Amino acid sequence: MKSFFLFLSLVLSFQFSYAQSWRPFILGQKSYYKLELNDVTEIETFKLDSTRQYGDSIISYFNYKSDIKQEYYDLLIRYPELTYGNINPNRIDSIISCGGVDIMYLTTIYGSPIDSFIFKSNAKVNESWITNGLEIKCTAFDTYNILGIVDSVKIFSCGSYEFILSKHFGFVKFFELNGILNPLTGDDGYPNQYEIIGYVFDTISVGYKQPGFKDYFHLQKGDVLYWKKYNESYDITIKKNTSYWLDTITYSYISEDSVYYEYKRNIYDENKSYITTKQENKYHLKNREGAILSNPISWFGPLLNSGWGTIEFFYLDYLHLEINESDTTSCLSYLLPGIMIDTIESRVNMMFDYGTTTRYSTRAGHIFTGSYSWGEHSTTLLGSIIDGDGNGDTNFPTSMNQFAKTDISVYPNPFNNYININSNQNVEFVEMFDCQGCLVLSQSNKLNRLNLRHLKQGIYILKVRNESGLQKLVRLTKN
């Protein structure tokens, strides 16, 4: 163990020797910051990936290089009118550094003016300066334990806001700069606070671990997903439409670079009355969804969208992770290029009129898609049963669906030494709990008769799941 920490210290010392000291962000370091919002914990990433030398100044760029495809940023540079000035919306786009002074340039969404924020990383204690009419002051020098590593820090105040800058890790805590300059843009009128929870530099990863491709796509045979499909057009002649889908995975193949699902889909109308059943399949590819999900700071890349083929887009709204207990959700919001015909000047212009939000969950995979072009068109996961665990709305429609002819019965009850499980489908999973809630039995093989001779007299709860995903809880008594 001591040798491991010695090795880690040597590696970190090697990193530090090449990193700039007292910089807001470290070139080449992907930093993860959490934001505690009203009802969710968000994680956003920052990474300076490119620099340019201009005289005595160095310009450092965030997300200059797309981790998905290099030429997307080049496209924005060649055709800036396509973006209305939104290269990296609501975030810091670049930093000009000269003589210990960092000028952080900001871009805002939907064509708002670009702003700037001056930050003196090399300031001494009690040194202050003015930026945009706000006074910033270096108030203290201290040492902090940052992700298990002790490092020197400087503490800065800007009104009621506090910034903590680490010598080797960049900002440990800072506030949304747009929110400070324009307070009404923050959450509830207060700028959001970023606090570091992890970083990746070269092959070193410390703190928060970002989910990988297989963390999102791992469904197996018998897992059940319950969806709501909603369509509403701005065209008042088109009626709103709501339907429900119940998907049962019938086959799952997971490889290193892709995931393939086959599933049975029961379709129901807005009253949850059965309409029809279809056999469907879906691919998830590591070089498509996996590339986007693993690089949440790449604001542009390809996406396969049903009916459109492969579309090249760049994000103009947000892309972040959310944590809720053991589940991480990746939230993407982007705009796809459309075409606008100007009938007055008789010309065709590019416009961004097809907004889409997509969410992926480590619990269930793809869980939401909503597009907002000429109305609202959304597909939302309402509930699921995955590996026997229910989540959300599991009150699935039962009229004429795949469970209608399926039943599970357990007998005798009370029992002495054995119980029988009767189902017209294979029993895939069985668990039994005592009256204290302790697990006393867990089996996944396909048995219809259980030997419970070893159990003491008392009351038990048996949970049974068959190959269709149907679960049943039975209260049993042993004599």
Residue pairs with C-beta under 8 A, 6 or more apart in sequence:
11 204
12 149
12 204
15 168
15 201
15 202
15 204
16 168
19 26
19 27
19 29
19 168
19 201
20 26
20 27
21 167
21 168
22 100
22 121
22 122
22 154
22 165
22 167
23 97
23 102
23 121
23 170
24 95
24 102
24 104
24 119
24 121
24 165
24 170
24 171
24 174
25 31
25 46
25 47
25 48
25 60
25 62
25 95
25 170
25 171
26 48
26 168
26 169
26 170
26 201
27 48
27 49
27 51
27 60
28 47
28 48
28 49
28 201
28 202
29 47
29 48
29 169
29 170
29 199
29 200
29 201
30 45
30 46
30 47
30 199
30 200
30 201
30 297
31 45
31 46
31 47
31 169
31 170
31 171
31 196
31 198
31 199
32 43
32 44
32 45
32 196
32 197
32 198
32 199
32 207
32 208
32 210
33 43
33 44
33 45
33 46
33 171
33 194
33 195
33 196
33 197
34 41
34 42
34 43
34 194
34 195
34 197
34 323
35 41
35 42
35 43
35 44
35 192
35 193
35 194
35 195
36 193
37 187
37 192
38 187
38 188
40 322
40 323
40 324
41 322
41 323
41 324
42 320
42 321
42 322
42 323
43 197
43 208
43 320
43 321
43 322
43 323
44 194
44 296
44 320
44 321
45 296
45 297
46 62
46 91
46 92
46 297
47 62
47 63
47 297
48 60
48 61
48 62
48 95
49 61
49 62
49 63
49 64
49 65
50 60
50 61
50 64
50 65
51 58
51 59
51 60
51 61
52 58
52 59
52 61
53 59
56 98
56 99
57 96
57 97
57 98
58 96
58 97
58 98
59 94
59 95
59 96
59 97
60 94
60 95
60 96
60 97
61 93
61 94
62 88
62 91
62 92
62 93
62 94
62 297
63 73
63 88
63 297
63 298
63 299
64 73
65 73
66 72
66 73
66 298
66 299
66 300
66 301
67 291
67 294
67 295
67 297
67 298
68 291
68 292
68 295
68 298
68 300
68 301
68 302
69 300
69 301
69 302
72 300
72 301
72 312
72 314
73 87
73 300
75 82
76 82
76 83
76 87
76 300
76 314
80 87
82 337
82 350
83 314
83 316
84 110
84 111
85 107
85 111
85 114
86 107
86 108
86 109
86 110
86 111
86 316
87 93
87 107
88 107
88 299
89 107
89 108
89 109
89 315
89 316
89 317
89 318
90 107
90 108
90 109
90 178
90 185
90 318
91 106
91 107
92 104
92 105
92 106
92 177
93 105
93 106
93 107
93 114
94 104
94 105
95 102
95 103
95 104
95 105
96 102
96 103
96 105
97 103
100 120
100 121
100 122
100 123
101 118
101 119
101 120
101 121
102 118
102 119
102 120
102 121
103 116
103 117
103 118
103 119
104 116
104 117
104 118
104 119
104 177
105 114
105 115
105 116
106 114
106 115
106 116
106 117
106 177
106 178
106 181
107 114
108 114
108 115
108 178
108 185
109 316
109 317
115 132
115 178
115 181
116 131
116 132
117 131
117 132
117 177
117 180
117 181
118 129
118 131
118 136
119 131
119 136
119 156
119 163
120 127
120 129
120 136
120 138
121 154
121 165
123 129
123 138
123 154
123 156
124 138
125 138
125 139
125 140
125 141
125 154
126 137
126 138
126 139
127 137
127 138
128 135
128 136
128 137
128 138
129 135
129 136
130 136
132 181
134 158
134 159
134 180
134 181
135 158
135 159
136 156
136 157
136 158
136 163
137 156
137 157
137 158
138 154
138 155
138 156
139 155
139 156
139 157
140 154
140 155
141 152
141 153
141 154
141 155
142 152
142 153
142 154
142 155
143 150
143 151
143 152
143 153
144 150
144 151
144 153
144 164
144 166
144 172
146 153
146 166
146 169
146 172
146 196
147 169
147 196
147 197
147 198
147 199
147 206
147 207
148 206
148 207
149 206
151 166
151 167
151 168
151 169
152 166
152 167
153 164
153 165
153 166
153 167
153 172
154 164
154 165
155 162
155 163
155 164
155 165
156 162
156 163
156 164
156 165
157 163
158 175
158 180
159 180
161 175
161 180
161 191
162 173
163 171
163 173
163 174
163 175
164 171
164 172
164 173
164 174
165 171
165 172
166 172
169 196
169 199
170 196
171 194
171 196
172 195
172 196
173 193
173 194
173 195
173 196
174 193
174 194
175 191
175 192
175 193
175 194
176 185
176 186
176 191
176 192
176 193
176 194
177 191
178 185
178 191
179 185
179 186
179 190
179 191
179 192
180 191
183 189
183 190
183 191
185 191
186 192
196 207
197 207
197 208
198 205
198 206
198 207
198 208
198 209
199 205
199 206
199 207
200 206
210 294
210 296
210 321
211 293
211 321
211 328
211 330
211 362
212 290
212 294
213 284
213 286
213 289
213 290
213 293
213 294
214 254
214 259
215 328
215 362
216 284
216 289
216 293
216 330
216 360
216 361
216 362
216 365
217 254
217 259
217 284
217 289
217 365
218 254
218 259
218 365
219 225
219 249
219 252
219 261
219 364
219 365
219 386
220 249
220 252
220 387
221 249
221 250
221 251
221 252
221 467
222 248
222 249
222 428
222 465
222 467
222 468
222 469
223 248
223 249
223 384
223 385
223 386
223 387
223 469
224 246
224 247
224 248
224 249
224 384
224 385
224 386
224 396
224 469
225 245
225 246
225 247
225 249
225 263
225 364
225 381
225 384
226 244
226 245
226 246
226 247
226 381
226 382
226 383
226 384
226 392
226 393
226 394
226 396
227 244
227 245
227 246
227 247
227 379
227 380
227 381
227 382
228 242
228 243
228 244
228 378
228 379
228 380
228 382
229 241
229 242
229 243
229 244
229 245
229 378
229 379
230 240
230 241
230 242
230 376
230 377
230 378
230 379
230 380
231 240
231 241
231 242
231 375
231 376
231 377
232 240
232 241
232 375
232 376
232 377
233 374
233 375
234 374
234 375
235 374
235 375
241 270
242 269
242 270
243 267
243 268
243 269
243 270
243 275
244 267
244 268
244 269
244 270
244 272
244 382
244 397
245 265
245 266
245 267
245 268
246 265
246 266
246 268
246 396
246 397
246 401
246 402
247 263
247 264
247 265
247 266
247 280
248 263
248 264
248 266
248 402
248 468
248 469
249 261
249 262
249 263
250 262
250 263
250 264
251 260
251 261
251 262
252 259
252 260
252 261
252 262
253 259
253 260
254 260
256 286
257 285
257 286
257 287
257 290
258 283
258 284
258 285
258 286
259 283
259 284
260 281
260 282
260 283
260 284
261 281
261 282
261 284
262 279
262 280
262 281
263 279
263 280
263 281
263 282
264 277
264 278
264 279
264 280
264 402
265 277
265 278
265 279
265 280
266 274
266 276
266 277
266 397
266 401
266 402
267 274
267 275
267 276
267 277
267 278
268 274
268 275
268 397
268 399
268 401
269 275
272 397
272 399
273 399
274 397
274 399
274 400
274 401
277 401
277 402
284 290
284 365
284 366
288 302
288 303
288 304
289 360
289 366
291 298
291 301
292 298
292 301
292 303
292 332
293 330
293 360
295 301
296 319
296 320
296 321
296 330
297 319
299 314
299 315
299 316
299 319
300 312
300 313
300 314
300 315
301 312
301 313
301 314
302 310
302 311
302 312
302 313
303 310
303 311
303 313
303 334
304 310
304 311
305 311
305 336
305 356
308 336
311 336
313 334
313 335
313 336
313 337
314 334
315 332
315 333
315 334
315 335
316 334
316 335
316 352
317 333
317 334
317 335
317 355
317 357
318 331
318 333
319 330
319 331
319 332
319 333
319 334
320 330
320 331
321 328
321 329
321 330
321 331
322 328
322 329
322 331
323 329
326 362
326 363
327 361
327 362
327 363
328 361
328 362
329 359
329 360
329 361
329 362
329 367
330 359
330 360
330 361
331 357
331 358
331 359
332 357
332 358
332 359
332 360
333 355
333 356
333 357
333 358
334 355
334 356
334 357
335 352
335 353
335 354
335 355
335 356
336 352
336 354
336 355
336 356
337 350
337 351
337 352
337 354
338 350
338 351
338 352
338 353
338 354
338 373
339 348
339 349
339 350
339 351
340 348
340 349
340 350
340 351
340 353
341 347
341 348
342 348
342 349
353 373
353 374
354 371
354 373
355 371
355 372
355 373
356 369
356 370
356 371
356 372
357 368
357 369
357 370
357 371
358 366
358 368
358 369
358 370
359 366
359 367
359 368
359 369
360 366
360 367
361 367
361 381
363 384
363 386
363 391
364 381
364 384
364 386
364 391
367 380
367 381
368 378
368 379
368 380
368 381
369 378
369 379
370 376
370 377
370 378
370 379
370 380
371 377
371 378
381 392
382 392
382 393
383 390
383 391
383 392
383 393
383 394
383 395
383 396
384 390
384 391
384 392
384 394
385 391
385 394
385 469
385 471
388 429
388 431
388 463
388 465
388 471
390 471
396 403
398 404
402 468
403 468
403 470
405 424
406 423
406 424
406 425
406 466
406 468
406 470
407 423
407 424
408 421
408 422
408 423
408 427
408 464
408 466
408 470
408 472
409 421
409 422
409 423
410 419
410 420
410 421
410 422
410 462
410 464
410 472
410 474
410 476
411 419
411 420
411 422
412 419
412 420
413 419
413 474
413 476
413 477
414 476
414 477
414 478
414 479
415 452
415 476
415 477
415 478
415 479
416 478
416 479
417 451
417 452
417 453
418 449
418 450
418 451
418 452
418 453
419 449
419 450
419 452
419 462
419 476
420 448
420 449
421 427
421 430
421 447
421 448
421 449
421 450
421 464
422 448
423 448
423 464
423 466
425 466
425 467
425 468
425 470
426 446
426 466
426 467
427 446
427 447
427 448
427 464
427 465
427 466
427 467
428 444
428 446
428 465
428 466
428 467
429 443
429 444
429 463
429 464
429 465
430 441
430 442
430 443
430 444
430 447
430 450
430 462
430 463
430 464
430 465
431 439
431 441
431 442
431 462
431 463
432 439
432 440
432 441
432 442
432 452
432 460
432 461
432 462
432 463
432 476
433 439
433 440
433 460
433 461
433 463
434 440
434 458
434 459
434 460
435 458
435 459
435 460
440 455
440 460
441 450
441 452
443 450
452 478
455 478
456 478
457 478
457 479
458 477
458 478
459 475
459 476
459 477
460 475
460 476
460 477
460 478
461 473
461 474
461 475
461 476
462 473
462 474
462 476
463 471
463 472
463 473
464 471
464 472
464 474
465 471
465 472
